[in-house]
Amino acid sequence: TTIAECCIKPFILKLPTPYREALLITEFQDISQKDLAERLNVSYSGAKSRVQRGKEKLKALILDCCAFQNDKYGNLMDADTKNCSCS
C-alpha cells in the first residue's frame, strides 16, 4: 500500500464527484489529462481545470484536518507536532 492509497485517497473520496473522478482517474489509474477529457467527453482545458481544482480542494481538505504548514511557494511541509486524526 502506498502513502497515496492510505493517506491521500480517503481525502479524495470526500471531494465532489467531478473532482474526485478526475483525480482518481489521473492519479491512481495513471491516465493522462488528455485521455481523461476523452473519457469524460469534456474539452482538454475542462479536464485540466477539473484536475487543478480537485487538487486545490484536496489541499484545503488536508489543511483543514491536519496541522501542516506551507512554504513560501505554497508547498506542504511537515509540522513539528502533527495533528492529523481525521480519516
Backbone bond lengths (Angstrom), bond angles and torsions (degrees), N, CA, C in turn:
res aa  C-N    CA-C-N  psi(-1)  N-CA   C-N-CA  omega(-1)  CA-C   N-CA-C  phi
1 T - - - 1.448 - - 1.525 108.76 -
2 T 1.318 116.49 131.48 1.453 120.98 -179.94 1.528 110.53 -88.28
3 I 1.326 115.72 165.45 1.462 120.75 175.91 1.520 109.95 -59.00
4 A 1.316 116.28 -40.77 1.462 119.90 179.89 1.524 111.00 -60.75
5 E 1.319 117.16 -42.59 1.467 121.26 -178.81 1.522 111.75 -64.12
6 C 1.333 117.02 -45.09 1.463 118.76 -173.13 1.514 113.67 -88.34
7 C 1.313 118.27 -28.61 1.468 120.20 -172.40 1.523 114.47 -109.68
8 I 1.302 117.51 -35.02 1.461 120.37 -175.29 1.524 112.22 -97.26
9 K 1.317 116.91 -37.18 1.459 119.73 -177.45 1.532 113.06 -57.94
10 P 1.342 119.96 -39.58 1.468 118.59 177.53 1.531 112.90 -58.69
11 F 1.319 117.00 -34.46 1.463 120.16 177.07 1.523 110.28 -70.79
12 I 1.324 117.21 -41.32 1.464 121.07 178.63 1.521 109.99 -59.03
13 L 1.318 116.91 -39.36 1.460 120.85 -178.66 1.530 112.86 -65.58
14 K 1.336 117.61 -15.48 1.463 121.87 177.69 1.530 112.29 -87.79
15 L 1.321 118.16 -8.44 1.462 121.79 -178.18 1.528 111.20 -74.05
16 P 1.342 116.66 155.68 1.468 119.55 172.28 1.529 110.27 -57.71
17 T 1.304 116.57 149.88 1.469 123.35 -171.70 1.525 115.48 -47.40
18 P 1.330 120.90 -50.07 1.478 118.37 -176.42 1.529 112.91 -59.91
19 Y 1.335 116.62 -38.51 1.461 120.65 -178.17 1.521 111.08 -77.94
20 R 1.322 115.68 -39.88 1.467 120.52 177.52 1.527 109.57 -59.16
21 E 1.328 115.75 -49.02 1.457 121.41 -178.95 1.533 111.02 -60.45
22 A 1.323 116.97 -44.96 1.466 120.77 -178.71 1.522 111.46 -62.38
23 L 1.327 117.28 -43.87 1.470 119.74 -178.84 1.523 112.16 -71.74
24 L 1.325 116.99 -41.09 1.468 118.72 179.19 1.526 111.35 -61.61
25 I 1.318 116.19 -41.35 1.468 120.08 -178.35 1.525 111.39 -69.47
26 T 1.336 116.88 -47.16 1.465 118.74 -175.45 1.523 113.08 -76.95
27 E 1.322 117.23 -34.36 1.459 119.57 -174.74 1.528 113.90 -92.69
28 F 1.317 117.45 -33.84 1.468 119.24 -175.17 1.522 113.30 -105.10
29 Q 1.327 117.62 -21.24 1.458 120.06 176.94 1.526 111.16 -103.95
30 D 1.337 116.40 0.38 1.462 122.71 177.81 1.528 112.10 54.66
31 I 1.340 115.41 44.00 1.462 122.68 177.71 1.529 107.44 -100.97
32 S 1.310 117.50 135.85 1.464 121.13 -179.93 1.524 110.75 -68.82
33 Q 1.318 116.46 161.15 1.456 120.42 177.71 1.525 111.01 -65.53
34 K 1.321 116.36 -31.42 1.467 120.19 176.40 1.528 109.92 -64.55
35 D 1.328 116.41 -45.35 1.465 120.15 177.97 1.529 111.45 -67.97
36 L 1.332 116.38 -32.82 1.463 120.59 175.60 1.522 109.78 -60.44
37 A 1.328 116.58 -44.64 1.466 121.16 179.60 1.521 110.72 -58.21
38 E 1.316 116.82 -45.02 1.464 120.52 178.82 1.522 111.19 -64.77
39 R 1.321 116.51 -43.17 1.461 121.33 -177.93 1.531 111.59 -63.30
40 L 1.343 116.03 -39.09 1.466 120.32 -177.41 1.520 112.80 -93.06
41 N 1.318 116.04 -1.65 1.463 122.10 -179.30 1.533 111.46 57.85
42 V 1.340 114.72 47.26 1.463 122.00 175.09 1.518 107.91 -127.02
43 S 1.327 116.23 166.48 1.464 119.83 178.34 1.526 109.69 -67.90
44 Y 1.322 115.03 160.27 1.463 120.49 178.00 1.531 109.79 -61.10
45 S 1.343 117.03 -43.42 1.468 119.48 179.38 1.530 110.67 -65.18
46 G 1.329 117.15 -33.58 1.460 120.97 175.92 1.520 112.07 -64.83
47 A 1.326 115.84 -41.15 1.467 120.55 178.25 1.525 110.47 -65.86
48 K 1.323 116.18 -43.43 1.468 120.39 178.14 1.520 110.56 -60.37
49 S 1.326 116.94 -41.45 1.462 121.23 178.87 1.520 111.47 -63.16
50 R 1.313 116.85 -42.23 1.470 120.13 179.25 1.522 111.02 -61.34
51 V 1.325 116.07 -43.81 1.461 119.70 -179.86 1.525 109.51 -65.21
52 Q 1.326 117.76 -46.81 1.469 121.36 -179.02 1.523 111.41 -62.40
53 R 1.323 117.43 -46.53 1.470 120.34 179.40 1.523 110.73 -65.93
54 G 1.332 115.71 -37.32 1.460 119.71 176.98 1.516 111.43 -61.07
55 K 1.330 116.92 -41.68 1.465 120.64 178.60 1.526 110.89 -66.24
56 E 1.323 117.32 -37.81 1.467 120.54 177.62 1.525 110.65 -65.51
57 K 1.326 117.07 -43.36 1.460 121.49 178.61 1.528 110.81 -66.46
58 L 1.317 116.70 -37.93 1.457 121.64 177.69 1.526 110.10 -62.89
59 K 1.311 116.63 -45.72 1.466 120.98 178.96 1.524 109.93 -59.47
60 A 1.338 117.27 -42.89 1.459 120.90 179.86 1.529 111.24 -62.67
61 L 1.335 117.15 -41.68 1.470 120.33 178.01 1.523 111.39 -61.55
62 I 1.327 115.89 -43.83 1.463 120.30 -179.06 1.528 110.02 -65.69
63 L 1.329 117.14 -44.30 1.462 120.31 -179.13 1.520 111.89 -67.13
64 D 1.335 117.69 -33.31 1.462 120.64 177.28 1.524 111.01 -66.84
65 C 1.297 116.60 -27.88 1.460 121.63 -174.62 1.523 112.81 -95.65
66 C 1.294 117.54 -39.65 1.466 122.04 -170.13 1.529 111.03 -116.05
67 A 1.295 115.68 148.36 1.465 121.67 179.86 1.523 110.13 -85.10
68 F 1.311 116.07 77.20 1.456 121.58 175.20 1.512 108.29 -113.80
69 Q 1.303 116.21 153.52 1.450 121.42 177.77 1.516 109.11 -113.26
70 N 1.339 116.23 161.29 1.458 122.16 175.97 1.521 109.23 -102.59
71 D 1.325 116.42 147.43 1.454 119.26 169.23 1.525 108.11 -82.80
72 K 1.321 117.77 -177.84 1.471 120.22 -175.27 1.520 112.89 -66.57
73 Y 1.336 117.42 -13.05 1.455 122.05 178.43 1.529 112.52 -97.34
74 G 1.323 117.30 -1.39 1.455 121.45 -179.99 1.514 114.07 90.19
75 N 1.338 117.37 6.23 1.466 121.13 178.54 1.521 109.78 -80.37
76 L 1.341 116.56 142.69 1.456 121.01 178.01 1.517 110.39 -70.41
77 M 1.339 115.03 139.02 1.460 121.10 176.12 1.522 107.75 -123.31
78 D 1.326 116.54 154.43 1.448 120.13 175.75 1.513 109.57 -65.06
79 A 1.304 116.54 142.25 1.456 121.47 175.28 1.533 108.30 -90.38
80 D 1.326 116.15 152.58 1.464 120.01 177.35 1.513 110.90 -62.37
81 T 1.315 116.35 -43.39 1.464 120.86 177.05 1.532 106.88 -118.38
82 K 1.275 115.86 104.29 1.458 120.03 -178.37 1.518 109.77 -75.33
83 N 1.311 114.47 134.28 1.451 121.27 177.61 1.519 106.69 -127.44
84 C 1.303 115.35 77.06 1.456 119.29 -176.63 1.515 108.52 -127.33
85 S 1.306 115.42 84.67 1.464 119.60 -176.82 1.523 112.28 -106.65
86 C 1.330 116.88 2.35 1.455 117.95 -179.64 1.520 111.02 -89.21
87 S 1.303 116.42 160.36 1.466 119.95 178.41 1.502 109.72 -142.36
